[in-house]
Amino acid sequence: FSSLLQASTTLTSLNLSNAFDPMSDDDGAGLIRGLEGNNLRHLDLTGNMLSQKFAWELRTLLLVNTSLQTLKLDCNQINDDAVFFVAEALSKNKRSRVTRFSAAYNLIDHVGFGALLEVCGKPHCKLKMIDLQNNRISRCSSGSVTQSIGRTTSLEILNIAQNRVADITEIGMGMYLNKSIKELICYENNIADDSMFWFSMWGKDKSNLHGTKLHNLDLRNNKLGDRAATHLVMGLRHRKFNRTLKRLDISDNLADPLLVEAVSVFMDPNRPYKYNKMQAEKLVKQKRSEDKKYWKERDWEALQKKRKEALDEAVRRLNSRTDDEVELDMIVGATLASRIPIVRNIAAFSNQMRFGVKPNWQLQAELIQQQKQRAALDIAFRKSLIKGIKN
């Protein structure tokens, strides 16, 4: 089969996808060796078991190939090392004509993703589409992501949907300078609430926005909250300087429905921009008033809860008092004259004359005085014994 491919000079498209017997890594390497010197333009090897050996032979082919335009490697076992081989070949071959690279449903992480974007930053790169859907990309901080996206002049579609990306700030900062990307597809990731600040900066520097071509930003089914939605609305307020954006989808996120509706209002092409901006600002104002009412109610509920706890504690202490504490409270709450020792003695004497018993506080005071006297006598006795021993 390899010899037949080498002998063929008219073959321009080869599709070996989803075969009944998937191609192994060694078979894929042999296939690529057979394509050397061929004028193939489109190669589709979807649904096989290709990995590093295949990628190494593909690297050798891409270093000299000047005809291949489309390369599809979906549903294989392509990892970071394999992608690095492909990226190295595309970076070194200045006559490469590869415009579409697809490696969806593989094992690629942030290292391979960063290597591909560094290739896009090369002046000779002709890549227009990179599809890395459903891989293992966990972040976008490997390599010079911002610089590469800012420098690329050929990349139009970047698909990193269904990965594990939590922060796309570096991609966003690159988009601030990019003048070629039309579609940025990031749905079903883990994009956090604080990773959309870059979008709010759009429009503040009018000179950079005249060249942007982004018309589709897909952020569905992530973890974007109210903060991210607010940043998107702030960026869309400057949309009169950026008319290319036609679709911005943040559905199935954690943001408030009012903010999601405000973003969709900005995207309405059937009404004037000023009207959309006015309606969106009304929705944002409604959201703020609801938030203020919500937190006011929460504060009131917290205050009432605190008061109820203090009241319950006071009732508990009141019900658990002893007789001595009750009488002591009555004495403390009495008039100032009754707190004078002479007045208290007169009251105790009258109480004893009337009822024949002393009050509890007086009995307790006498008991304490007796204990103090016994302790003093005991200390004096011990001192005398010690003095007798020394003598």
Secondary structure, 3 states (H helix, E strand, C coil): CHHHHHHCCCCCEEECCCCCCCCCHHHHHHHHHHCCCCCCCEEECCCCCCCHHHHHHHHHHHCCCCCCCEEECCCCCCCHHHHHHHHHHHHHCCCCCCCEEECCCCCCCHHHHHHHHHHHCCCCCCCCEEECCCCCCCCCCCCCHHHHHHHCCCCCEEECCCCCCCCCHHHHHHHCCCCCCCEEECCCCCCCCCCCHHHHCCCCCHHHHCCCCCCEEECCCCCCCHHHHHHHHHHHCCHHHCCCCCEEECCCCCCCHHHHHHHHHHCCCCCCHHHHHHHHHHHHHHHHHHHHHHHHHHHHHHHHHHHHHHHHHHHHHHHCCCHHHHHHHHHHCCCHHHHCHHHHHHHHHHHHHHHCCCCHHHHHHHHHHHHHHHHHHHHHHHHHHHHHHHC
